[in-house]
Amino acid sequence: MEEKLSEILDNILGLLLLEGTYEVEETEEGFSVSIETEDAGRLIGARGESLDALQQLVNQILYHKEKDNKEEFKRVILDVGSWRKQKSDELAKTAEDLGKRVLESKEPIELEPQSPWQRRIVHMVISEMKGLVSESVGEGRDRHIVIKLNPEETKIKKPVSSEVEG
């Protein structure tokens, strides 16, 4: 499957007339492809939209080439100039900061619309923070996250009397 992935990448990057290199690493989750090029901005696009589209295209082509091995299909994650990794780290830090702000203010916060992989990072960070929940709302390009207090953890608990009459 790695050979087919390399063939797909060679063809697409060649069609885009991009010079550079890429490295493919197989992980348990799938294939991680790190692309290095002088023209990284063109591959990444505004807010990573071009990179997301390219990743989807590569995955669809590979899926169809592997139609006889659907059980063994592994997802491909593309990164250009470590942009996705850097963005993931920044997003995790921002989500943590926003979560702390919600805990302090007790008020929900709505984030700007994000791509599915960005929302997943925020959801993962918030799920690890006690007292908070996050939910995706909206449709399509307007889909975004709301971070709020976890209603299950903020219910007022009545103290139980432990006095024994004697």
C-alpha positions in Angstrom: 0.0 0.0 0.0 2.9 2.3 0.7 4.1 1.9 -2.9 0.7 2.9 -4.2 0.6 5.9 -1.9 4.0 7.0 -3.1 2.8 6.7 -6.7 -0.2 8.8 -6.0 1.9 11.5 -4.2 4.4 11.6 -7.1 1.6 12.1 -9.6 -0.3 14.7 -7.7 2.7 16.8 -6.7 4.0 16.5 -10.2 0.8 17.7 -11.7 0.9 20.7 -9.3 4.5 21.4 -10.5 5.8 21.4 -7.0 9.4 20.7 -6.2 10.3 19.2 -2.8 10.4 15.9 -0.9 8.1 13.8 1.1 8.6 11.1 3.7 6.0 8.4 4.4 5.8 6.8 7.9 3.4 3.9 8.6 1.8 4.1 12.1 -0.9 2.0 13.8 -3.5 4.6 12.8 -2.4 4.9 9.1 0.2 6.7 7.1 1.8 10.0 8.1 3.2 11.9 5.1 5.5 14.9 5.8 6.0 17.1 2.7 8.8 19.7 2.5 8.6 22.3 -0.3 9.5 25.9 -0.9 5.9 26.5 -2.0 4.3 25.2 1.2 1.7 28.0 1.3 0.2 26.8 -2.0 -0.3 23.3 -0.6 -1.6 24.5 2.8 -4.0 27.2 1.6 -6.1 29.5 3.7 -6.7 27.9 7.2 -5.4 24.6 5.8 -8.3 24.2 3.4 -6.1 23.2 0.4 -4.2 20.7 2.6 -7.5 19.2 3.8 -8.7 18.9 0.2 -5.4 17.3 -0.9 -5.5 14.8 2.0 -9.1 13.9 1.1 -8.2 13.4 -2.5 -5.2 11.2 -1.7 -7.3 9.1 0.7 -10.0 8.6 -1.9 -7.6 7.6 -4.7 -5.8 5.2 -2.4 -9.1 3.7 -1.2 -10.2 3.0 -4.7 -6.8 1.6 -5.7 -7.1 -0.7 -2.7 -10.7 -1.8 -3.4 -9.7 -5.5 -3.0 -8.1 -4.8 0.4 -10.8 -2.6 2.2 -10.1 -4.3 5.5 -6.4 -3.3 5.4 -7.0 0.3 4.2 -5.1 2.8 6.3 -5.9 6.5 6.4 -3.3 9.0 5.2 -2.6 12.2 7.2 -0.7 14.9 5.2 1.5 17.6 6.8 3.4 20.3 4.9 6.3 21.9 6.6 5.0 20.7 10.0 2.1 23.1 9.6 -0.5 20.6 10.8 1.6 19.6 13.9 2.2 23.2 14.8 -1.4 24.1 14.3 -2.5 21.1 16.5 -0.2 22.1 19.3 -1.5 25.7 19.1 -5.1 24.5 19.0 -4.6 22.3 22.1 -3.1 25.2 24.0 -5.9 27.5 23.0 -8.6 25.0 23.9 -7.0 24.5 27.3 -6.9 28.3 27.9 -10.6 28.7 26.8 -11.6 25.8 29.0 -10.0 27.5 32.0 -11.8 30.7 31.1 -15.2 28.9 31.0 -14.5 27.3 34.4 -13.7 30.8 35.9 -16.5 32.7 34.2 -19.1 29.9 34.3 -20.2 31.2 30.8 -20.0 29.1 27.6 -17.7 30.1 24.8 -18.4 29.6 21.1 -15.4 29.1 18.8 -15.0 30.0 15.2 -15.9 27.4 12.6 -13.2 24.7 12.2 -12.4 21.7 10.1 -13.2 18.2 11.5 -9.7 17.4 12.6 -9.4 20.8 14.4 -12.7 20.2 16.2 -11.5 16.7 17.2 -8.4 18.2 18.9 -10.5 20.7 20.9 -13.0 17.9 21.9 -10.1 15.7 23.1 -8.5 18.5 25.2 -11.9 19.6 26.7 -12.8 16.0 27.5 -9.8 15.8 29.7 -10.7 18.9 31.7 -12.9 18.2 34.8 -16.2 20.1 34.8 -16.4 20.9 31.1 -18.0 19.5 28.0 -17.8 20.5 24.3 -20.2 20.0 21.5 -20.2 20.7 17.8 -23.1 22.8 16.5 -24.0 24.1 13.1 -23.7 22.6 9.7 -21.0 22.5 6.9 -18.6 25.3 6.9 -20.4 26.9 9.9 -19.8 23.9 12.2 -18.1 25.0 15.3 -17.6 24.1 19.0 -19.2 25.4 22.1 -17.3 24.8 25.3 -19.5 24.9 28.5 -19.7 23.6 32.0 -20.7 20.0 32.4 -24.3 20.0 33.7 -23.8 16.6 35.3 -20.9 17.9 37.4 -22.5 21.3 38.4 -25.7 20.0 39.9 -26.1 21.1 43.5 -25.7 18.1 45.8 -27.6 18.2 49.1 -25.5 17.1 52.1 -26.5 13.8 53.6 -27.2 14.0 57.3 -25.1 11.5 59.2 -26.5 12.3 62.6 -27.8 9.3 64.6 -30.4 9.8 67.2 -29.5 8.3 70.5 
